[in-house]
Amino acid sequence: MAEFTAKDVMALRERTGAGMMDCKKALKEAEGDADRAVDILREKGLAAAAKKAGRIAAEGLVAVAFCEECGAAAMAEVNSETDFVAKNPEFVELVETAAEAALNGDYADVEALLGAETKEGKLGDLITAKIAKIGENMSLRRFVKFNDPGCVCAYYIHGNGKIGVLVELETEASAAEVSEVGRNVAMQIASMNPRFVSKDNVDEDYLEKEKHILLQQALNENAELEKPKPEAIVEKMVMGRLNKELKEVCLMEQSFVKDGELSVKQYVASVAKALGKDIKVKDFARFEVGEGIEKKQDDLAAEVAKMNAGK
């Protein structure tokens, strides 16, 4: 039997897009003949994944893996080409496996997580195999894990996995004790999409940029008035508008969706008082499937017109 090296396996993987173990098995079956190994992978439908890799995957699901004992949690987003595939039980299981892999290890980035070992093999190989089997491009887009000492997590999944939120709470309370407040805060984040936890966490670059934009808006408006306002008044207008904007983009400053009489900060404080234990929202992550991905727009009318024109 002809010998082959790890480099040969990698080369075959790059050539076909198939998983590492599938490439190794194909080379073994082909007795080291790379061309024959490609044919073997094609025959098994595994090489087809490479051709699908260029397609836009903007649908998909978000899943969360949660540790009941320690309160740690991880969230992952895996994309598919169509919503139909996103509802496939095998795809759902794949996304859940990705979240569990993120929870069970410490990975610096997506590339590292793709190398995570699962019960069924490396995560990246599982995705490649699903691409070949289901017939659509899929990709692990992002993940996050919260596991800081002295913190517990809560989560909320909306729209059958279209939006996922993780909240990290700094508290001496158990995950069970803060599960309700954590879920309510997570629902707030899913609904209102804040950018920062509080005013104290606002990025300085963001703050300066918004100040500049609001100042220019105020100056332009002021210049159009018959009697322009004094500069001091304009500056107060800018600060007023900035504070109003911060109430919209900072979670703790937002009006609590379940009780408009309270801010989120006041709601969390009331729960902490009732428990007799401090609760601080330390961090959060919000994943919305496909956000920021440019989706292909199919114009059915244009397609029909084009077909008729060609007759």
C-alpha positions in Angstrom: 0.0 0.0 0.0 1.3 3.4 -1.0 2.2 5.8 1.9 0.8 9.3 2.3 1.5 12.1 4.8 -0.5 14.6 6.8 0.4 17.2 4.1 -1.3 14.9 1.5 -4.4 14.8 3.6 -4.4 18.6 4.0 -3.9 19.0 0.2 -6.8 16.8 -0.6 -9.0 18.6 1.9 -8.2 22.0 0.3 -8.8 20.5 -3.1 -12.2 19.0 -2.3 -13.5 20.7 0.8 -14.2 17.3 2.4 -13.4 16.6 6.1 -10.0 15.6 7.3 -11.0 12.0 8.3 -12.9 11.5 5.0 -9.8 12.6 3.1 -7.6 10.3 5.1 -10.0 7.4 4.5 -10.2 8.2 0.8 -6.4 8.3 0.4 -6.1 5.0 2.2 -8.7 3.4 -0.1 -6.9 4.9 -3.1 -3.6 3.7 -1.9 -2.2 7.2 -1.8 -3.4 8.2 -5.3 -4.7 11.8 -4.9 -6.6 11.8 -8.1 -8.3 8.5 -7.3 -9.1 9.9 -3.8 -10.8 12.9 -5.3 -13.0 10.5 -7.3 -13.8 8.4 -4.2 -14.9 11.5 -2.4 -17.0 12.7 -5.3 -18.6 9.3 -5.5 -19.5 9.5 -1.8 -20.9 13.1 -2.3 -18.3 14.5 0.1 -16.3 16.6 -2.4 -19.5 18.5 -3.4 -19.0 20.7 -0.3 -16.3 22.6 -2.0 -18.6 23.8 -4.8 -21.2 25.0 -2.4 -18.7 27.0 -0.2 -19.1 30.1 -2.3 -22.9 30.4 -1.9 -24.2 33.0 0.5 -25.3 31.5 3.8 -27.5 34.2 5.5 -30.1 32.1 7.2 -29.6 29.7 10.0 -30.0 29.4 13.8 -28.6 30.6 17.1 -28.2 28.1 20.0 -27.2 28.3 23.6 -25.4 25.7 25.8 -25.9 26.3 29.5 -24.2 24.8 32.6 -26.9 24.3 35.3 -24.3 23.8 38.0 -21.8 26.6 37.4 -24.0 29.1 35.5 -21.5 29.4 32.6 -23.0 29.6 29.0 -22.0 29.7 25.4 -23.8 30.8 22.3 -23.1 30.0 18.6 -24.6 31.0 15.3 -24.4 28.7 12.3 -25.6 29.9 8.9 -27.4 28.1 6.1 -28.5 29.2 2.7 -32.3 28.8 3.3 -34.7 29.0 6.2 -36.0 25.6 5.1 -32.7 23.9 5.9 -32.5 25.9 9.2 -35.5 24.0 10.3 -34.0 20.6 9.5 -33.6 18.5 12.7 -30.0 17.6 11.6 -29.1 21.2 11.2 -30.7 22.1 14.6 -28.6 19.4 16.2 -25.5 20.7 14.5 -26.0 24.2 15.9 -26.6 22.8 19.3 -23.4 20.8 19.0 -21.4 23.9 18.1 -22.7 25.7 21.2 -21.9 22.8 23.4 -18.4 22.6 21.9 -17.9 26.3 22.7 -19.0 25.8 26.3 -16.8 22.7 26.9 -13.5 24.4 25.8 -11.7 27.6 25.5 -11.3 28.7 21.9 -9.8 32.0 20.7 -11.7 32.2 17.5 -14.0 30.4 15.0 -11.1 28.6 13.3 -10.0 27.2 16.7 -13.6 26.1 17.5 -13.9 24.3 14.2 -11.1 22.0 15.4 -13.0 21.2 18.6 -13.6 17.5 19.2 -17.2 16.4 19.6 -18.8 13.0 20.1 -19.0 12.6 16.3 -15.6 14.0 15.4 -14.2 17.5 14.7 -16.8 20.2 14.5 -15.4 21.5 11.2 -15.7 18.0 9.7 -19.3 17.6 10.9 -20.2 20.9 9.1 -18.5 19.7 5.9 -20.3 16.4 6.1 -23.7 18.2 6.6 -23.0 20.4 3.6 -22.4 17.3 1.4 -25.5 15.5 2.8 -28.0 18.3 2.9 -26.8 20.1 -0.2 -26.4 23.7 1.1 -23.5 25.8 2.1 -23.2 26.2 5.9 -20.8 28.1 8.1 -20.0 28.6 11.7 -20.2 32.4 11.9 -19.5 33.3 15.5 -19.7 32.3 19.1 -19.3 33.7 22.6 -18.7 32.2 26.0 -19.2 33.7 29.4 -17.5 32.0 32.3 -16.1 34.7 34.6 -15.5 33.9 38.3 -18.3 35.3 40.5 -20.7 35.4 37.6 -23.7 33.4 36.4 -25.4 33.5 33.1 -28.9 33.6 31.8 -30.2 33.5 28.2 -33.2 33.9 25.9 -33.9 32.5 22.5 -36.4 34.3 20.3 -38.2 33.2 17.1 -37.1 29.6 17.2 -33.4 30.5 17.2 -33.5 33.7 15.0 -32.2 35.9 17.9 -30.2 34.7 20.9 -29.1 36.6 23.9 -26.6 35.8 26.7 -26.5 37.9 29.8 -23.6 37.7 32.4 -24.6 38.7 35.9 -22.1 39.4 38.6 -23.7 38.1 41.8 -23.4 35.8 44.8 -26.8 34.4 44.0 -27.1 31.1 42.3 -28.1 30.6 38.6 -31.5 29.4 39.8 -32.1 32.5 42.0 -31.4 34.9 39.1 -32.9 32.9 36.3 -36.0 35.0 36.0 -34.3 38.4 36.2 -31.7 37.2 33.8 -34.2 36.0 31.3 -36.2 39.2 31.6 -33.0 41.3 31.0 -32.2 39.0 28.0 -35.6 39.5 26.6 -35.1 43.3 27.0 -31.9 43.0 25.0 -33.5 40.9 22.3 -36.3 43.4 21.9 -34.5 46.8 22.3 -31.0 45.9 20.9 -28.8 48.0 23.2 -25.2 48.6 22.3 -23.7 49.1 25.8 -24.4 47.9 29.3 -24.5 51.3 30.8 -23.2 54.9 30.3 -20.0 53.8 32.1 -19.3 51.3 29.3 -19.9 53.6 26.3 -17.0 53.5 24.0 -15.2 56.9 23.9 -14.8 56.8 20.1 -18.6 56.2 19.8 -19.3 59.1 22.2 -17.1 61.6 20.3 -18.5 60.6 17.0 -22.1 61.0 18.2 -21.3 64.4 19.8 -19.8 65.6 16.5 -22.9 64.4 14.5 -25.4 65.9 16.9 -23.4 69.2 17.1 -23.4 69.5 13.3 -27.1 68.8 13.2 -27.8 71.5 15.8 -25.6 74.0 14.1 -27.3 73.4 10.8 -30.7 73.8 12.3 -29.6 76.9 14.2 -28.3 78.5 11.1 -31.7 78.3 9.4 -33.5 80.1 12.2 -34.4 83.7 11.7 -33.0 84.4 15.2 -30.2 81.9 15.8 -29.8 80.7 19.4 -26.7 81.6 21.4 -23.9 79.0 21.3 -24.5 78.1 25.0 -28.1 77.1 24.1 -26.9 75.0 21.2 -24.4 73.2 23.4 -27.2 72.4 25.9 -29.4 71.1 23.0 -26.6 68.8 21.9 -26.1 67.4 25.4 -29.8 66.9 25.8 -30.0 64.9 22.6 -26.9 62.9 23.5 -28.4 61.9 26.9 -31.6 60.9 25.2 -29.7 58.8 22.7 -27.7 57.1 25.5 -30.9 56.1 27.2 -31.7 54.2 24.0 -28.4 52.5 23.4 -27.5 51.8 27.0 -29.3 48.7 28.5 -29.5 49.9 32.1 -30.9 53.3 31.1 -33.6 51.9 28.9 -37.3 51.7 30.0 -38.0 48.2 31.1 -40.3 46.6 28.5 -42.3 44.8 31.1 -42.9 47.9 33.2 -42.5 51.2 31.6 -42.4 53.0 35.0 -39.0 51.5 35.7 -35.6 51.6 34.0 -33.8 48.3 33.6 -31.4 49.5 36.3 -34.3 50.1 38.7 -35.8 46.7 37.9 -32.5 44.8 38.5 -32.0 46.8 41.8 -35.5 45.8 43.0 -34.9 42.1 42.4 -31.5 42.4 44.1 -33.1 44.0 47.1 -35.7 41.3 47.3 -33.1 38.6 47.2 -30.8 40.4 49.6 -27.9 39.8 47.2 -26.2 42.3 44.8 -26.8 41.8 41.1 -24.8 43.6 38.4 -25.2 43.1 34.7 -21.6 42.7 33.7 -21.9 41.9 30.0 -24.2 40.6 27.3 -24.1 39.3 23.7 -26.9 39.5 21.2 -26.8 37.4 18.0 -29.4 37.9 15.3 -29.2 35.4 12.4 -27.7 36.9 9.3 -27.3 40.4 10.5 -24.7 42.2 8.5 -24.7 39.6 5.7 -25.8 40.8 2.3 -28.5 38.4 1.1 -29.1 37.6 -2.5 -32.4 39.1 -3.6 -34.3 37.0 -6.1 -36.5 39.1 -8.4 -39.0 36.5 -9.7 -40.7 39.0 -12.1 -37.4 39.9 -13.6 -36.5 36.2 -14.0 -39.8 35.4 -15.8 -39.4 38.4 -18.1 -35.9 37.3 -18.9 -37.1 33.8 -19.8 -39.9 35.1 -22.0 -37.5 37.5 -23.8 -35.3 34.5 -24.7 -38.2 32.7 -26.5 
